[in-house]
Amino acid sequence: MTPAQAATSRAITADLRPAPAKAAILGAGRPKTDVLAYNGTVSGPAVTMHQAVPFQSTVTNGLDQGTTVHWHGIRLPNDMDGVPFLTQPPIRPGADFHYAFTPPDAGTFWYHPHEHTAHQMGRGMAGALIVKEPEPPPFDRDLLWVLQDWAFEPNDQFVPGFDTPMEAAMSGRIGSVVTINGVVPGPIKLRAGERLRIRMVNACLARFMAPRFAGHPVTVIALDGQPCHPFQPANGQVIIAPAQRVDLQLDTIGEPGHNYPVIDDFYGRHATYRLVTLAYTKQQPRRRSLPAQPIILPPNPVPKPDLSNPVRHHLDIVGGMMGGMGMTADGKPAPIWGIKDGSRISDGMAPIFTIPLGRTALLTLVNHTAFWHPMHLHGYSYTVLSRNGVKEPYPHLRDTVILRPKDTVEIAFAADNPGNWMFHCHVIEHQANGLMTVIRVT
C-alpha cells in the first residue's frame, strides 16, 4: 500500500442532497436563477475519491419528484449504478439511498440524475468525480472545467419546456450561454512556464464542443477518465460530446502579461464564441523550458477484450426528424428514436441481448440518422477499434463514443461485470425518447 492509500484506507464519504436552490450563473449584479442543485451548488460539488479506496454517499432527496444518482464512467456493481426501475427504485421525495463502491480506475468522471433527467440535469444537477491516482502525476496545477450550457429568458430564468418533441426529434436543447463550473467564466490566470492538467467534463444536455487553445498546442492524455497514448488533436480542435471527458496537458508557453482566447467553433463560423480567456500574469516564467515529452498517466486495470472469438452484435441507430419510425404493433406512435439488433428494436428496460459473463463482446454500431449521437455504456470502459472500416491507430478506451451521421464504429469489451447495463445516447432528449436499450451480462 502506498502512503497515499494508507492515508485514505478508510472509506471516503461525500453525501449529496439534490434540492431547489438559486445560483448566480450569469454573475454578480444579475438576478439569481432558480436551479436544481446538489448541496446548493452549480456545478458540483466536485467529489474526490481515491483509486481502490472505498467510497460511500447517502443521497437525500430534497426535490418534489423522484431522483437517482448515476456515477458516470465508474466500473461499479450493478445495484449502485443509479438507473431507476432497472438497478434501483427511484429515491422518493424526502427519502434517501446509500451508495457504496470502490472505484477501480483513477481519472475524470462525473455524476448526474437518471430520473427526470432532462428536467433535473438541465436545471443544474451535475457534478464532477475526480478519482486520484495513488501517486499524483507531476503537474504544477490541476484544473477542473465542468462545461454546461443554458437557455435563458429575459428575466434570467431558464426557458421552460425541457424535453420538447421538436428538440427531441432534432439535436436536443442547445443553450446560448456556456459556463465553466457553474458560472460565466472570467479570465483564468496563468503563469508562464507551468505544466497544467485540465480536466474537461461536458455536462451539457446536447451541446457538442470543440475548444481551440490559441497559441497553445495541447496534448490529450486521457479520454473518459482512461489514460491514452498522448496525442495532439487534429487542427488543435478538442472535440468533446455530451457526457465525454478529456484530460489535457497544457504547457503555459504564452508571453507574461498577454491574453489568449479559447474558442469553441464546433457549430461553424456563425456560432463561434469565446469560451474563456487565458490571462497570463506578469510574473517571470516558473521555468525557462518545459520537458519535450508529455506526462504519461499510469494505465487503469481495465481487462483487455479477447478478440479471438467474440460475441458479435450489430446495432443500428434509427429515427429522428423524418426518420420514419412509424407506429407500434398496437397502433400507437412509435418512439422518436430506436436501437435495432437485426429485426428487434429496443423496448425500454428489456435487454436487447445477453452477453455471457467472461466473454468478449464486439459491437458494430451503425448510425442511420442525420444527427450526432454520443453512445454511452454503463458499467464498462470499452475499446474503440475502428471507424468506417479504418482501424484506430491507437485503440483507446471510452465509455461514450461519438457516432457522426452515417458512421459505423466497432467497440469491444470484456464482459466481466454482471448485471443489466443501460446503453444509450447521451443527448438526453434522444435517450428519453427511445434511443436507449439494456445489455445484459450474465
Buried (B, 14 or more C-beta within 10 A) or exposed (E): EEEBBEEBEEEBEBBBBBBBBEBBBBEEEEEEBBBBBBBBBBBBBBBBBBBBBBBBBBBBBBBEBBBBBBBBBBBBBBEBBBBBEBBBEBBEEEEEBEBBBBBBBBBBBBBBBBBBBBBBBBBBBBBBBBBBBBEEBEBBEBBBBBBBBBBBEEEBEBEEEBBEEEBBBBBBBBBEBBBBBBBBBEEBEBBBBBBBBBBBBBBBBBBBBBBBBBEBEBBBBBBBBBBBEBEEBEEBBBBBBBBBBBBBBBBBBBEBEEBBBBBBBBBEEEEEEEBBBBBBEEEEBEBEEBEEEBBEBEEBEBBEBEEEEBBEBEBBBBBBEEBEBEEEEEEEEBBBBBBBBEEEBBBEBEBBBBBEEEBBBBBBBBBBBEBBBBBBBBBBBBBBBBBEEEEEEEBBBBBBBBBEEEBBBBBBBBBBBBBBBBBBBBBBBBBBBBBBBBBBBE
